[in-house]
Amino acid sequence: MNPLAIPSLPELWDRLFGSQPDPDLWVVLVTLAAALAAVVPHGIWRVSRNAVTIAHEGGHGLVALLTGRTLTGIRLHSDTSGLTVSRGKPHGLGMILTAAAGYTAPPLLGLGGAALLAAGHITALLWLATALLLVMLVMIRNAYGVLTVVVTGGLFLAVSWLTGAQVQAAFAYAVVWFLLLGGVRPAFELQAKRRHGNAGDSDADQLSRLTNVPPGLWLFLFHAVSLCSLIGGTRWLLHL
């Protein structure tokens, strides 16, 4: 099928909800290597971490909305930091869940993506990611954030609409591997910053003030979620 042609409604439905064949094992392993190359080297990570920040701040924003808070805006910065602002009670379960969603969002998104890929829903994953980025774009409140989300969303849209099944599969697997692996590193970075006294207003410290639970335990939660997601996602992606 010509990817530039406008599909009919049944074709759209089949493309979105139908399943696609699993890629060869070598494709899965090559995309794993590509994700490692984007996460491990510090110089490349300084750039690729922007994608993790999108997922991090998107997690804050989504949970804020789901818990009844009013999301007022999201900002993404060139140093890969971000800020999500919501209105509501400054305490309580909604605020706790919102604060906890940042570091847990990237690995959980990776785990969910791995489940979709294991079920053969490659195109559905790409379209769902594009839709989430489009929704997030509405709440971005700075120019760099708009640029980052537009470029990322445009890449997902181009791959899902203009490329064939093999390219879509390779891209989807690379993205999910990146979320799983990239979701592990930020918690270790936060731990190092806290050790040197440079993260007094981190998510873990905010959660500590909200719950009277030591920030170290919240860091343990971030590590547990990211590492368990990586293990579970790896089993799905490699069909173990």
PyRosetta script that sets phi, psi and omega in degrees:
from pyrosetta import init, pose_from_sequence

init()
pose = pose_from_sequence("MNPLAIPSLPELWDRLFGSQPDPDLWVVLVTLAAALAAVVPHGIWRVSRNAVTIAHEGGHGLVALLTGRTLTGIRLHSDTSGLTVSRGKPHGLGMILTAAAGYTAPPLLGLGGAALLAAGHITALLWLATALLLVMLVMIRNAYGVLTVVVTGGLFLAVSWLTGAQVQAAFAYAVVWFLLLGGVRPAFELQAKRRHGNAGDSDADQLSRLTNVPPGLWLFLFHAVSLCSLIGGTRWLLHL")
pose.set_psi(1, 134.6)
pose.set_omega(1, 178.9)
pose.set_phi(2, -68.0)
pose.set_psi(2, 119.0)
pose.set_omega(2, -176.8)
pose.set_phi(3, -67.1)
pose.set_psi(3, -18.7)
pose.set_omega(3, -180.0)
pose.set_phi(4, -84.2)
pose.set_psi(4, -15.5)
pose.set_omega(4, 179.7)
pose.set_phi(5, -73.7)
pose.set_psi(5, 148.6)
pose.set_omega(5, 178.4)
pose.set_phi(6, -81.3)
pose.set_psi(6, 114.8)
pose.set_omega(6, -177.1)
pose.set_phi(7, -75.1)
pose.set_psi(7, 156.3)
pose.set_omega(7, 174.3)
pose.set_phi(8, -74.9)
pose.set_psi(8, 169.6)
pose.set_omega(8, 180.0)
pose.set_phi(9, -60.1)
pose.set_psi(9, -44.8)
pose.set_omega(9, 176.8)
pose.set_phi(10, -61.1)
pose.set_psi(10, -37.2)
pose.set_omega(10, 178.0)
pose.set_phi(11, -65.6)
pose.set_psi(11, -40.5)
pose.set_omega(11, 176.9)
pose.set_phi(12, -62.0)
pose.set_psi(12, -43.7)
pose.set_omega(12, -179.9)
pose.set_phi(13, -62.1)
pose.set_psi(13, -44.5)
pose.set_omega(13, -179.7)
pose.set_phi(14, -66.5)
pose.set_psi(14, -37.7)
pose.set_omega(14, -180.0)
pose.set_phi(15, -66.7)
pose.set_psi(15, -37.7)
pose.set_omega(15, -176.3)
pose.set_phi(16, -79.1)
pose.set_psi(16, -45.2)
pose.set_omega(16, -172.2)
pose.set_phi(17, -102.8)
pose.set_psi(17, -9.3)
pose.set_omega(17, 176.6)
pose.set_phi(18, -75.6)
pose.set_psi(18, 168.5)
pose.set_omega(18, 179.0)
pose.set_phi(19, -104.9)
pose.set_psi(19, 152.2)
pose.set_omega(19, 178.6)
pose.set_phi(20, -116.1)
pose.set_psi(20, 153.3)
pose.set_omega(20, -178.8)
pose.set_phi(21, -67.4)
pose.set_psi(21, 148.5)
pose.set_omega(21, 177.3)
pose.set_phi(22, -66.2)
pose.set_psi(22, 142.9)
pose.set_omega(22, 175.1)
pose.set_phi(23, -70.9)
pose.set_psi(23, 166.3)
pose.set_omega(23, 176.0)
pose.set_phi(24, -64.0)
pose.set_psi(24, 156.1)
pose.set_omega(24, -178.2)
pose.set_phi(25, -59.2)
pose.set_psi(25, -36.0)
pose.set_omega(25, -178.3)
pose.set_phi(26, -63.7)
pose.set_psi(26, -32.3)
pose.set_omega(26, 177.0)
pose.set_phi(27, -66.4)
pose.set_psi(27, -43.2)
pose.set_omega(27, 178.9)
pose.set_phi(28, -61.1)
pose.set_psi(28, -42.0)
pose.set_omega(28, -178.3)
pose.set_phi(29, -72.3)
pose.set_psi(29, -37.0)
pose.set_omega(29, 177.7)
pose.set_phi(30, -65.9)
pose.set_psi(30, -41.3)
pose.set_omega(30, 178.4)
pose.set_phi(31, -67.5)
pose.set_psi(31, -32.6)
pose.set_omega(31, 173.9)
pose.set_phi(32, -62.7)
pose.set_psi(32, -44.8)
pose.set_omega(32, 178.6)
pose.set_phi(33, -63.2)
pose.set_psi(33, -39.6)
pose.set_omega(33, 179.1)
pose.set_phi(34, -64.5)
pose.set_psi(34, -39.9)
pose.set_omega(34, 178.6)
pose.set_phi(35, -65.9)
pose.set_psi(35, -40.5)
pose.set_omega(35, 176.9)
pose.set_phi(36, -61.7)
pose.set_psi(36, -39.5)
pose.set_omega(36, 179.4)
pose.set_phi(37, -66.6)
pose.set_psi(37, -24.7)
pose.set_omega(37, 178.6)
pose.set_phi(38, -86.2)
pose.set_psi(38, -17.0)
pose.set_omega(38, -174.3)
pose.set_phi(39, -106.2)
pose.set_psi(39, -39.2)
pose.set_omega(39, -170.6)
pose.set_phi(40, -77.7)
pose.set_psi(40, -52.0)
pose.set_omega(40, -178.6)
pose.set_phi(41, -65.6)
pose.set_psi(41, 130.7)
pose.set_omega(41, -173.9)
pose.set_phi(42, -61.6)
pose.set_psi(42, -41.1)
pose.set_omega(42, -177.6)
pose.set_phi(43, -63.1)
pose.set_psi(43, -43.0)
pose.set_omega(43, 178.7)
pose.set_phi(44, -71.3)
pose.set_psi(44, -37.4)
pose.set_omega(44, -179.8)
pose.set_phi(45, -60.9)
pose.set_psi(45, -33.2)
pose.set_omega(45, 179.6)
pose.set_phi(46, -60.5)
pose.set_psi(46, -26.6)
pose.set_omega(46, 177.3)
pose.set_phi(47, -93.3)
pose.set_psi(47, -49.6)
pose.set_omega(47, -175.1)
pose.set_phi(48, -66.8)
pose.set_psi(48, -21.8)
pose.set_omega(48, 180.0)
pose.set_phi(49, -62.6)
pose.set_psi(49, -19.0)
pose.set_omega(49, 176.0)
pose.set_phi(50, -56.2)
pose.set_psi(50, -37.7)
pose.set_omega(50, 179.9)
pose.set_phi(51, -66.7)
pose.set_psi(51, -37.6)
pose.set_omega(51, 177.0)
pose.set_phi(52, -66.7)
pose.set_psi(52, -37.2)
pose.set_omega(52, 178.1)
pose.set_phi(53, -62.9)
pose.set_psi(53, -38.7)
pose.set_omega(53, 176.5)
pose.set_phi(54, -58.3)
pose.set_psi(54, -47.0)
pose.set_omega(54, 179.4)
pose.set_phi(55, -66.1)
pose.set_psi(55, -39.7)
pose.set_omega(55, 180.0)
pose.set_phi(56, -60.1)
pose.set_psi(56, -54.4)
pose.set_omega(56, -177.9)
pose.set_phi(57, -70.4)
pose.set_psi(57, -33.7)
pose.set_omega(57, 174.7)
pose.set_phi(58, -62.1)
pose.set_psi(58, -35.6)
pose.set_omega(58, 176.3)
pose.set_phi(59, -63.9)
pose.set_psi(59, -45.2)
pose.set_omega(59, 175.2)
pose.set_phi(60, -55.7)
pose.set_psi(60, -48.8)
pose.set_omega(60, -175.5)
pose.set_phi(61, -65.1)
pose.set_psi(61, -43.7)
pose.set_omega(61, -177.9)
pose.set_phi(62, -64.0)
pose.set_psi(62, -46.0)
pose.set_omega(62, -178.7)
pose.set_phi(63, -68.2)
pose.set_psi(63, -34.7)
pose.set_omega(63, 175.6)
pose.set_phi(64, -58.1)
pose.set_psi(64, -44.5)
pose.set_omega(64, 178.9)
pose.set_phi(65, -67.2)
pose.set_psi(65, -41.6)
pose.set_omega(65, -177.6)
pose.set_phi(66, -67.1)
pose.set_psi(66, -25.8)
pose.set_omega(66, -179.9)
pose.set_phi(67, -96.2)
pose.set_psi(67, 9.9)
pose.set_omega(67, 174.0)
pose.set_phi(68, 88.1)
pose.set_psi(68, 8.0)
pose.set_omega(68, 176.5)
pose.set_phi(69, -81.4)
pose.set_psi(69, 161.4)
pose.set_omega(69, 178.3)
pose.set_phi(70, -98.0)
pose.set_psi(70, 114.6)
pose.set_omega(70, -179.5)
pose.set_phi(71, -82.1)
pose.set_psi(71, 118.9)
pose.set_omega(71, -177.0)
pose.set_phi(72, -100.1)
pose.set_psi(72, -19.8)
pose.set_omega(72, 178.3)
pose.set_phi(73, 167.8)
pose.set_psi(73, 157.9)
pose.set_omega(73, 178.1)
pose.set_phi(74, -130.0)
pose.set_psi(74, 136.0)
pose.set_omega(74, 177.1)
pose.set_phi(75, -124.1)
pose.set_psi(75, 134.5)
pose.set_omega(75, 176.2)
pose.set_phi(76, -117.7)
pose.set_psi(76, 132.6)
pose.set_omega(76, -174.0)
pose.set_phi(77, -113.4)
pose.set_psi(77, 157.7)
pose.set_omega(77, -176.0)
pose.set_phi(78, -68.3)
pose.set_psi(78, -16.4)
pose.set_omega(78, 176.2)
pose.set_phi(79, -87.3)
pose.set_psi(79, 12.5)
pose.set_omega(79, -179.9)
pose.set_phi(80, 70.7)
pose.set_psi(80, 12.5)
pose.set_omega(80, 170.7)
pose.set_phi(81, -87.1)
pose.set_psi(81, 172.3)
pose.set_omega(81, 179.8)
pose.set_phi(82, -157.6)
pose.set_psi(82, 169.6)
pose.set_omega(82, -180.0)
pose.set_phi(83, -148.7)
pose.set_psi(83, 128.5)
pose.set_omega(83, 174.8)
pose.set_phi(84, -117.8)
pose.set_psi(84, 126.6)
pose.set_omega(84, -176.7)
pose.set_phi(85, -114.8)
pose.set_psi(85, 128.7)
pose.set_omega(85, 176.2)
pose.set_phi(86, -136.0)
pose.set_psi(86, 156.0)
pose.set_omega(86, 179.2)
pose.set_phi(87, -110.2)
pose.set_psi(87, 146.0)
pose.set_omega(87, -179.7)
pose.set_phi(88, 155.6)
pose.set_psi(88, -167.8)
pose.set_omega(88, 178.2)
pose.set_phi(89, -60.6)
pose.set_psi(89, 133.6)
pose.set_omega(89, -179.0)
pose.set_phi(90, -76.7)
pose.set_psi(90, 10.0)
pose.set_omega(90, 179.9)
pose.set_phi(91, -151.3)
pose.set_psi(91, 178.8)
pose.set_omega(91, 178.8)
pose.set_phi(92, 98.0)
pose.set_psi(92, 177.3)
pose.set_omega(92, -173.1)
pose.set_phi(93, -62.4)
pose.set_psi(93, -40.8)
pose.set_omega(93, -178.6)
pose.set_phi(94, -60.4)
pose.set_psi(94, -43.4)
pose.set_omega(94, 179.7)
pose.set_phi(95, -68.0)
pose.set_psi(95, -38.3)
pose.set_omega(95, 179.4)
pose.set_phi(96, -64.2)
pose.set_psi(96, -47.5)
pose.set_omega(96, -179.8)
pose.set_phi(97, -64.0)
pose.set_psi(97, -38.3)
pose.set_omega(97, 178.6)
pose.set_phi(98, -63.2)
pose.set_psi(98, -44.9)
pose.set_omega(98, -180.0)
pose.set_phi(99, -67.1)
pose.set_psi(99, -33.3)
pose.set_omega(99, -178.1)
pose.set_phi(100, -79.1)
pose.set_psi(100, -13.2)
pose.set_omega(100, -172.6)
pose.set_phi(101, -76.5)
pose.set_psi(101, -20.9)
pose.set_omega(101, -173.3)
pose.set_phi(102, -64.0)
pose.set_psi(102, -60.8)
pose.set_omega(102, -176.9)
pose.set_phi(103, -71.5)
pose.set_psi(103, -21.3)
pose.set_omega(103, -179.5)
pose.set_phi(104, -89.2)
pose.set_psi(104, -17.4)
pose.set_omega(104, -175.1)
pose.set_phi(105, -64.9)
pose.set_psi(105, -50.6)
pose.set_omega(105, -177.5)
pose.set_phi(106, -58.0)
pose.set_psi(106, -49.1)
pose.set_omega(106, 179.6)
pose.set_phi(107, -66.1)
pose.set_psi(107, -35.2)
pose.set_omega(107, 178.5)
pose.set_phi(108, -69.2)
pose.set_psi(108, -36.5)
pose.set_omega(108, 173.8)
pose.set_phi(109, -63.4)
pose.set_psi(109, -40.2)
pose.set_omega(109, 176.4)
pose.set_phi(110, -62.6)
pose.set_psi(110, -40.0)
pose.set_omega(110, 178.9)
pose.set_phi(111, -65.2)
pose.set_psi(111, -43.9)
pose.set_omega(111, 176.8)
pose.set_phi(112, -62.9)
pose.set_psi(112, -39.8)
pose.set_omega(112, 177.3)
pose.set_phi(113, -64.1)
pose.set_psi(113, -38.9)
pose.set_omega(113, 177.7)
pose.set_phi(114, -63.0)
pose.set_psi(114, -37.9)
pose.set_omega(114, 177.7)
pose.set_phi(115, -64.3)
pose.set_psi(115, -42.2)
pose.set_omega(115, 177.6)
pose.set_phi(116, -63.8)
pose.set_psi(116, -42.6)
pose.set_omega(116, 179.8)
pose.set_phi(117, -66.4)
pose.set_psi(117, -38.4)
pose.set_omega(117, 178.3)
pose.set_phi(118, -62.7)
pose.set_psi(118, -29.0)
pose.set_omega(118, 178.1)
pose.set_phi(119, -88.6)
pose.set_psi(119, -0.2)
pose.set_omega(119, 177.4)
pose.set_phi(120, 85.3)
pose.set_psi(120, 11.8)
pose.set_omega(120, -177.2)
pose.set_phi(121, -94.1)
pose.set_psi(121, 67.6)
pose.set_omega(121, -175.6)
pose.set_phi(122, -72.0)
pose.set_psi(122, -50.6)
pose.set_omega(122, -178.7)
pose.set_phi(123, -64.8)
pose.set_psi(123, -38.0)
pose.set_omega(123, 178.8)
pose.set_phi(124, -60.6)
pose.set_psi(124, -39.8)
pose.set_omega(124, 178.3)
pose.set_phi(125, -61.8)
pose.set_psi(125, -44.5)
pose.set_omega(125, -178.7)
pose.set_phi(126, -65.0)
pose.set_psi(126, -41.6)
pose.set_omega(126, -179.8)
pose.set_phi(127, -70.1)
pose.set_psi(127, -38.0)
pose.set_omega(127, 178.1)
pose.set_phi(128, -64.0)
pose.set_psi(128, -43.0)
pose.set_omega(128, 177.5)
pose.set_phi(129, -61.5)
pose.set_psi(129, -41.5)
pose.set_omega(129, 178.6)
pose.set_phi(130, -62.4)
pose.set_psi(130, -42.5)
pose.set_omega(130, -179.8)
pose.set_phi(131, -64.6)
pose.set_psi(131, -41.9)
pose.set_omega(131, 179.4)
pose.set_phi(132, -64.4)
pose.set_psi(132, -39.4)
pose.set_omega(132, 177.9)
pose.set_phi(133, -66.0)
pose.set_psi(133, -37.8)
pose.set_omega(133, 178.3)
pose.set_phi(134, -64.0)
pose.set_psi(134, -42.9)
pose.set_omega(134, 177.9)
pose.set_phi(135, -64.2)
pose.set_psi(135, -41.6)
pose.set_omega(135, -179.6)
pose.set_phi(136, -64.6)
pose.set_psi(136, -35.3)
pose.set_omega(136, -177.8)
pose.set_phi(137, -57.5)
pose.set_psi(137, -34.4)
pose.set_omega(137, -179.0)
pose.set_phi(138, -61.4)
pose.set_psi(138, -28.9)
pose.set_omega(138, -175.0)
pose.set_phi(139, -98.0)
pose.set_psi(139, -1.1)
pose.set_omega(139, -179.7)
pose.set_phi(140, -73.0)
pose.set_psi(140, 137.5)
pose.set_omega(140, -173.2)
pose.set_phi(141, -121.6)
pose.set_psi(141, 15.4)
pose.set_omega(141, 174.7)
pose.set_phi(142, -144.3)
pose.set_psi(142, 158.5)
pose.set_omega(142, -172.0)
pose.set_phi(143, -64.8)
pose.set_psi(143, -43.0)
pose.set_omega(143, -179.5)
pose.set_phi(144, -63.4)
pose.set_psi(144, -38.7)
pose.set_omega(144, 178.0)
pose.set_phi(145, -63.6)
pose.set_psi(145, -42.5)
pose.set_omega(145, 177.9)
pose.set_phi(146, -61.0)
pose.set_psi(146, -46.3)
pose.set_omega(146, 179.8)
pose.set_phi(147, -59.2)
pose.set_psi(147, -46.0)
pose.set_omega(147, -178.0)
pose.set_phi(148, -62.2)
pose.set_psi(148, -46.0)
pose.set_omega(148, -177.3)
pose.set_phi(149, -71.2)
pose.set_psi(149, -38.2)
pose.set_omega(149, 178.9)
pose.set_phi(150, -64.4)
pose.set_psi(150, -45.0)
pose.set_omega(150, 179.3)
pose.set_phi(151, -63.2)
pose.set_psi(151, -45.0)
pose.set_omega(151, 179.9)
pose.set_phi(152, -64.7)
pose.set_psi(152, -46.6)
pose.set_omega(152, 178.8)
pose.set_phi(153, -64.3)
pose.set_psi(153, -38.7)
pose.set_omega(153, 178.0)
pose.set_phi(154, -62.8)
pose.set_psi(154, -36.7)
pose.set_omega(154, 177.7)
pose.set_phi(155, -65.1)
pose.set_psi(155, -45.3)
pose.set_omega(155, 177.9)
pose.set_phi(156, -61.6)
pose.set_psi(156, -43.8)
pose.set_omega(156, -178.4)
pose.set_phi(157, -64.2)
pose.set_psi(157, -43.6)
pose.set_omega(157, -178.8)
pose.set_phi(158, -62.8)
pose.set_psi(158, -44.1)
pose.set_omega(158, -178.9)
pose.set_phi(159, -66.1)
pose.set_psi(159, -43.3)
pose.set_omega(159, -175.9)
pose.set_phi(160, -72.2)
pose.set_psi(160, -24.7)
pose.set_omega(160, -174.2)
pose.set_phi(161, -103.3)
pose.set_psi(161, -31.7)
pose.set_omega(161, -169.1)
pose.set_phi(162, -109.1)
pose.set_psi(162, -9.6)
pose.set_omega(162, -175.4)
pose.set_phi(163, -111.7)
pose.set_psi(163, 166.1)
pose.set_omega(163, 179.5)
pose.set_phi(164, -83.9)
pose.set_psi(164, -179.5)
pose.set_omega(164, -173.2)
pose.set_phi(165, -62.6)
pose.set_psi(165, -38.5)
pose.set_omega(165, -176.7)
pose.set_phi(166, -67.6)
pose.set_psi(166, -42.5)
pose.set_omega(166, 178.5)
pose.set_phi(167, -66.7)
pose.set_psi(167, -42.4)
pose.set_omega(167, 177.8)
pose.set_phi(168, -58.8)
pose.set_psi(168, -43.9)
pose.set_omega(168, -179.0)
pose.set_phi(169, -63.5)
pose.set_psi(169, -46.0)
pose.set_omega(169, -179.6)
pose.set_phi(170, -62.6)
pose.set_psi(170, -42.5)
pose.set_omega(170, -179.8)
pose.set_phi(171, -65.3)
pose.set_psi(171, -45.4)
pose.set_omega(171, -178.5)
pose.set_phi(172, -62.2)
pose.set_psi(172, -43.7)
pose.set_omega(172, 179.2)
pose.set_phi(173, -65.6)
pose.set_psi(173, -39.6)
pose.set_omega(173, 178.5)
pose.set_phi(174, -62.5)
pose.set_psi(174, -41.8)
pose.set_omega(174, 179.8)
pose.set_phi(175, -63.4)
pose.set_psi(175, -45.8)
pose.set_omega(175, -177.9)
pose.set_phi(176, -67.4)
pose.set_psi(176, -43.4)
pose.set_omega(176, 174.7)
pose.set_phi(177, -57.3)
pose.set_psi(177, -42.3)
pose.set_omega(177, -179.0)
pose.set_phi(178, -63.2)
pose.set_psi(178, -42.9)
pose.set_omega(178, 179.2)
pose.set_phi(179, -64.0)
pose.set_psi(179, -40.4)
pose.set_omega(179, -179.9)
pose.set_phi(180, -66.6)
pose.set_psi(180, -45.8)
pose.set_omega(180, -179.0)
pose.set_phi(181, -77.2)
pose.set_psi(181, -42.4)
pose.set_omega(181, 179.7)
pose.set_phi(182, -69.0)
pose.set_psi(182, -19.3)
pose.set_omega(182, 176.4)
pose.set_phi(183, -75.8)
pose.set_psi(183, -16.0)
pose.set_omega(183, -179.3)
pose.set_phi(184, -83.6)
pose.set_psi(184, -41.5)
pose.set_omega(184, -170.5)
pose.set_phi(185, -65.4)
pose.set_psi(185, -39.7)
pose.set_omega(185, -176.3)
pose.set_phi(186, -58.9)
pose.set_psi(186, -35.1)
pose.set_omega(186, -180.0)
pose.set_phi(187, -65.8)
pose.set_psi(187, -38.3)
pose.set_omega(187, 176.7)
pose.set_phi(188, -68.1)
pose.set_psi(188, -36.9)
pose.set_omega(188, 176.8)
pose.set_phi(189, -64.7)
pose.set_psi(189, -41.7)
pose.set_omega(189, 177.6)
pose.set_phi(190, -63.7)
pose.set_psi(190, -40.9)
pose.set_omega(190, 178.4)
pose.set_phi(191, -60.1)
pose.set_psi(191, -41.8)
pose.set_omega(191, 179.1)
pose.set_phi(192, -66.4)
pose.set_psi(192, -40.6)
pose.set_omega(192, 178.5)
pose.set_phi(193, -63.8)
pose.set_psi(193, -42.1)
pose.set_omega(193, 179.9)
pose.set_phi(194, -66.3)
pose.set_psi(194, -34.1)
pose.set_omega(194, 179.2)
pose.set_phi(195, -63.3)
pose.set_psi(195, -31.1)
pose.set_omega(195, 179.6)
pose.set_phi(196, -98.4)
pose.set_psi(196, 9.4)
pose.set_omega(196, 176.2)
pose.set_phi(197, 71.4)
pose.set_psi(197, 28.1)
pose.set_omega(197, -176.0)
pose.set_phi(198, -109.8)
pose.set_psi(198, 16.2)
pose.set_omega(198, -176.4)
pose.set_phi(199, -140.7)
pose.set_psi(199, 48.3)
pose.set_omega(199, -176.2)
pose.set_phi(200, -66.6)
pose.set_psi(200, -19.2)
pose.set_omega(200, -179.6)
pose.set_phi(201, -117.2)
pose.set_psi(201, 29.4)
pose.set_omega(201, -179.7)
pose.set_phi(202, -70.8)
pose.set_psi(202, 170.9)
pose.set_omega(202, 177.8)
pose.set_phi(203, -58.8)
pose.set_psi(203, -39.7)
pose.set_omega(203, -180.0)
pose.set_phi(204, -63.9)
pose.set_psi(204, -39.7)
pose.set_omega(204, 179.6)
pose.set_phi(205, -71.2)
pose.set_psi(205, -37.7)
pose.set_omega(205, 175.4)
pose.set_phi(206, -62.9)
pose.set_psi(206, -42.0)
pose.set_omega(206, 178.1)
pose.set_phi(207, -64.9)
pose.set_psi(207, -35.4)
pose.set_omega(207, 177.3)
pose.set_phi(208, -62.2)
pose.set_psi(208, -42.9)
pose.set_omega(208, 179.2)
pose.set_phi(209, -67.9)
pose.set_psi(209, -31.0)
pose.set_omega(209, -178.9)
pose.set_phi(210, -76.4)
pose.set_psi(210, -29.5)
pose.set_omega(210, -170.3)
pose.set_phi(211, -119.8)
pose.set_psi(211, -8.8)
pose.set_omega(211, -174.0)
pose.set_phi(212, 61.4)
pose.set_psi(212, 24.4)
pose.set_omega(212, 174.3)
pose.set_phi(213, -101.7)
pose.set_psi(213, 133.8)
pose.set_omega(213, -177.6)
pose.set_phi(214, -54.6)
pose.set_psi(214, 140.9)
pose.set_omega(214, -179.7)
pose.set_phi(215, -58.8)
pose.set_psi(215, -28.2)
pose.set_omega(215, 178.0)
pose.set_phi(216, -60.5)
pose.set_psi(216, -33.5)
pose.set_omega(216, 178.5)
pose.set_phi(217, -71.3)
pose.set_psi(217, -35.2)
pose.set_omega(217, 175.8)
pose.set_phi(218, -68.2)
pose.set_psi(218, -37.1)
pose.set_omega(218, 173.7)
pose.set_phi(219, -61.1)
pose.set_psi(219, -40.6)
pose.set_omega(219, 177.0)
pose.set_phi(220, -59.9)
pose.set_psi(220, -40.5)
pose.set_omega(220, 177.6)
pose.set_phi(221, -61.9)
pose.set_psi(221, -45.2)
pose.set_omega(221, 179.1)
pose.set_phi(222, -59.3)
pose.set_psi(222, -44.7)
pose.set_omega(222, 178.5)
pose.set_phi(223, -62.4)
pose.set_psi(223, -44.6)
pose.set_omega(223, -176.8)
pose.set_phi(224, -62.5)
pose.set_psi(224, -45.2)
pose.set_omega(224, -179.4)
pose.set_phi(225, -63.4)
pose.set_psi(225, -46.2)
pose.set_omega(225, -176.3)
pose.set_phi(226, -67.7)
pose.set_psi(226, -42.4)
pose.set_omega(226, -178.0)
pose.set_phi(227, -72.2)
pose.set_psi(227, -39.8)
pose.set_omega(227, 177.4)
pose.set_phi(228, -66.1)
pose.set_psi(228, -38.1)
pose.set_omega(228, 177.0)
pose.set_phi(229, -64.1)
pose.set_psi(229, -40.8)
pose.set_omega(229, 178.7)
pose.set_phi(230, -62.6)
pose.set_psi(230, -43.2)
pose.set_omega(230, -180.0)
pose.set_phi(231, -65.3)
pose.set_psi(231, -48.0)
pose.set_omega(231, -179.5)
pose.set_phi(232, -65.9)
pose.set_psi(232, -42.5)
pose.set_omega(232, 179.3)
pose.set_phi(233, -64.1)
pose.set_psi(233, -38.7)
pose.set_omega(233, 178.3)
pose.set_phi(234, -62.4)
pose.set_psi(234, -41.3)
pose.set_omega(234, 179.1)
pose.set_phi(235, -62.5)
pose.set_psi(235, -40.8)
pose.set_omega(235, 178.2)
pose.set_phi(236, -68.8)
pose.set_psi(236, -45.5)
pose.set_omega(236, -175.5)
pose.set_phi(237, -67.4)
pose.set_psi(237, -33.3)
pose.set_omega(237, 179.9)
pose.set_phi(238, -96.1)
pose.set_psi(238, 2.6)
pose.set_omega(238, 179.1)
pose.set_phi(239, 53.9)
pose.set_psi(239, 46.7)
pose.set_omega(239, 179.2)
pose.set_phi(240, -84.0)
pose.dump_pdb("model.pdb")
